[in-house]
Amino acid sequence: MVEQNTSKDEQIGFHKGALSTLAKERQELMKLVGIVEQLMQMHVSALKELGVDLQDLADKASKEQKKPIEDLVDKESRKV
């Protein structure tokens, strides 16, 4: 962290700078999350158009020993 030998003003400046940088990093991370969400929605839409019912897969996942949806999707894709 910050050494005790630095002045109070220097410590304040350090912490303000760190918060500013972290706020910008958080903003960029949120942009990335938004992009990933859009891509996921595009894939969901494409699967719906191809006749894959993701809600049905999710229901099966909750009933079948709580298997992850990824396992069920892999299993369904092997059937095709």
C-alpha positions as CSV (number, residue, x, y, z in Angstrom):
1,M,0.0,0.0,0.0
2,V,1.2,3.6,0.6
3,E,4.2,4.2,2.9
4,Q,3.6,6.2,6.0
5,N,6.4,8.6,5.0
6,T,4.4,10.2,2.2
7,S,2.4,13.3,2.9
8,K,-1.4,13.3,3.3
9,D,-1.8,15.1,0.0
10,E,0.3,12.5,-1.8
11,Q,-1.8,9.7,-0.3
12,I,-5.0,11.4,-1.3
13,G,-3.7,11.9,-4.8
14,F,-2.6,8.2,-5.0
15,H,-6.0,7.0,-3.9
16,K,-8.0,9.3,-6.2
17,G,-5.8,8.2,-9.1
18,A,-6.3,4.6,-8.3
19,L,-10.1,5.1,-8.0
20,S,-10.2,6.9,-11.3
21,T,-8.2,4.1,-13.1
22,L,-10.4,1.4,-11.5
23,A,-13.6,3.2,-12.5
24,K,-12.4,3.3,-16.1
25,E,-11.5,-0.4,-16.0
26,R,-14.9,-1.2,-14.6
27,Q,-16.5,0.8,-17.4
28,E,-14.5,-1.2,-20.0
29,L,-15.4,-4.5,-18.3
30,M,-19.1,-3.6,-18.5
31,K,-18.7,-2.9,-22.2
32,L,-17.2,-6.4,-22.6
33,V,-20.0,-8.0,-20.6
34,G,-22.5,-6.2,-22.9
35,I,-20.8,-7.5,-26.0
36,V,-20.7,-11.1,-24.6
37,E,-24.4,-10.8,-23.7
38,Q,-25.3,-9.7,-27.2
39,L,-23.3,-12.6,-28.7
40,M,-25.0,-15.1,-26.4
41,Q,-28.4,-13.7,-27.4
42,M,-27.5,-14.1,-31.1
43,H,-26.7,-17.7,-30.5
44,V,-29.9,-18.3,-28.5
45,S,-31.9,-16.8,-31.4
46,A,-30.1,-18.9,-34.0
47,L,-30.7,-22.1,-31.9
48,K,-34.4,-21.2,-31.6
49,E,-34.6,-20.8,-35.4
50,L,-33.0,-24.2,-35.7
51,G,-35.7,-25.7,-33.4
52,V,-33.6,-26.1,-30.3
53,D,-35.7,-25.3,-27.2
54,L,-33.2,-24.0,-24.6
55,Q,-36.0,-23.7,-22.0
56,D,-36.7,-27.4,-22.4
57,L,-33.0,-28.2,-22.1
58,A,-32.8,-26.1,-18.9
59,D,-35.9,-27.9,-17.5
60,K,-34.3,-31.3,-18.3
61,A,-31.1,-30.1,-16.6
62,S,-32.9,-29.3,-13.4
63,K,-34.5,-32.7,-13.4
64,E,-31.6,-34.8,-14.4
65,Q,-29.3,-34.8,-11.4
66,K,-28.6,-31.1,-11.8
67,K,-26.3,-31.6,-14.8
68,P,-24.9,-28.4,-16.4
69,I,-26.8,-27.1,-19.5
70,E,-23.5,-27.5,-21.4
71,D,-23.6,-31.3,-21.0
72,L,-27.2,-31.4,-22.3
73,V,-26.4,-29.2,-25.2
74,D,-23.4,-31.4,-26.1
75,K,-25.7,-34.5,-25.8
76,E,-28.3,-32.9,-28.0
77,S,-25.8,-31.9,-30.7
78,R,-24.6,-35.5,-30.9
79,K,-28.1,-36.7,-31.7
80,V,-28.3,-34.4,-34.8
